[in-house]
């Protein structure tokens, strides 16, 4: 029989809703978690309060070896830092305008260091010689001149030095400009002939300077090769000074001409020193203040400075600071000065306060 049977789809069983269970579980979990957190905080607060009352800071101990190692590490770190700073300073010094010479002076403070004829000269500083009577921090620039001030008070005296090369000088204008003294070139000994020669403008200059109220000193360019010639030069100077009021030093000018024809070429240090002393002793006996003029080369290579401690030194160094460890009386700090009454360049000088030795 092909009788078609009716087939009905089976009904699905109705499921119970689970949303309520989920909500219930979540709420219960939140309540439980909150309770745990509250309990944890309560326990933590209690524990911390107990610790504050009872807990002590644990002791830390080190052995002697550990302490030694710690100190050594600190010393090494400090030394390394100091070395870094020192190298940095040297690098900056080498890169500035003073260059290598300034760097070497910092590295070797126990030596005189200067550049001379393509060589770097190192001369050990003699601690037995009277030390410098100045401090560079007290040297200030003022209207084209240098002054030496201590506690705001000027203790230096402004001066110039003049020879025939300055031509005709209006000395009253010089005095009105604030210059107080002048060192005049009196004369020289010919470096080849040995002849004693008066500066062409000396007579005019000394009269003009004194009439303008300036204090006057003089200098003589030496080429003496023995003490007898040095005394001859001094007598020549003394004769020329008769009748004039000389209140500043009478100086012997000692310089190296670097000329094979010069009488003093290759003259020994001992001989130059003997000549300088012979000149100055002759001047001193005549009642004047003797002095020796020179630069770094003069006082380190040409003369035995340890034998010149009792004599005034007139030191030439063209700078705004002085590199000289010994006492000086006059500092010639520029050969490019400008002063009213003089056409062209003129040498500028200042004197320093007298030391206790000089005022005793």
C-alpha positions, 0 to 999 in steps of 0.5 A: 500500500502506498499510503502516505504517512504524516510526519510531524516535527518533534517538539523541543523541550522548553529550556529554563532561562540561565540569565538569572543564575549568571547575575546571581553568581556575579553578585556573589563573587563581587560580594566575596571579593569585596569582603576579601579586600576589606579583610586584607586591608584590615590585616595589612593595617594591623600588620603595619601598625605592629611593625612600626612598634616592633620592627627595627632597621636591620644592621648592615656590617662590612669587613675591613677589606670591604671598607678598604675596597669601597674607599679605593673605589671612591678615590679612583673615581675622584682621581678620574674625575679630577684628571678629566677636569684637568685635561679639559682645562688643558684642552681649553687652554691649548685652544685659546689665544695663549696657546701651547706656552700657557698650557705648559706653564700650567703643567710645569708651575715649578718652571719659568716657561717661555718661547724663544727663537723656535724653542720652549725654554724651561728655567727652574724657579729659584725660591731664594729670590724675593718673590713677586710683589704683585697679584695679577687679579689686581691688575685692571685696564682703565682707559687704555692703560693698566693700573694696579688696584688693591681694595679699590685703591690704585697703588701703581703709578703711570709712566712711559719711556721715551727715546729719540724715536718718539720725536718731538714731545709736548711734555706738558700734554704728557703731564696733563694726560695723567702720566707721572714719570718718564724713563728717558734713554740717555744713550748707548754703546755702539754694538760694533764700534763700542763708542759711547753715544748720547741719545739725540733727544736726551737733553731736550727730553729731560728738560721738557719732562722736568719743566712739566713736573714729571719725575724722571729716570734714565736708562743706558743700552749696554754693550759692555763686555767686561766690568771696566767697560760697564763702569765706564758706561755708568760714569758716562751716564752720571756725568750727563745727569749732573744738575738734573733732579733724578728721582726714578732709577738709573737703569742698565738695559741688557738685551740680546741683539741676536747679531753676530756682529754685536760686541756682546754676541755669545757673551757668557751669563757670568760676564753679563752679570758682572757687567750689570753689577759693576754698572749698578754699583757705580750708580749706587755709590753716586747716590742714585737708585740703580736698576736693570732692564730686561725681558724674560730672556734677559732674566733667565738666559743672559743674567744670573738673576740670583745675584741681582736680588738687591737691585731694582728690576724693570721688567718688559712683558707686553701683556695684560698679565705678568708672568714673572715669579720675582719682585719687580719695580717697574713693568713695561707692559706695552710698546703700542701705547698712545699718550697725548703730546706724543705722535705714534706709539710709546712704551707704557709702564707702571710701578708697583708698591714697594715691598716690606724689604724696601720700606724697612 
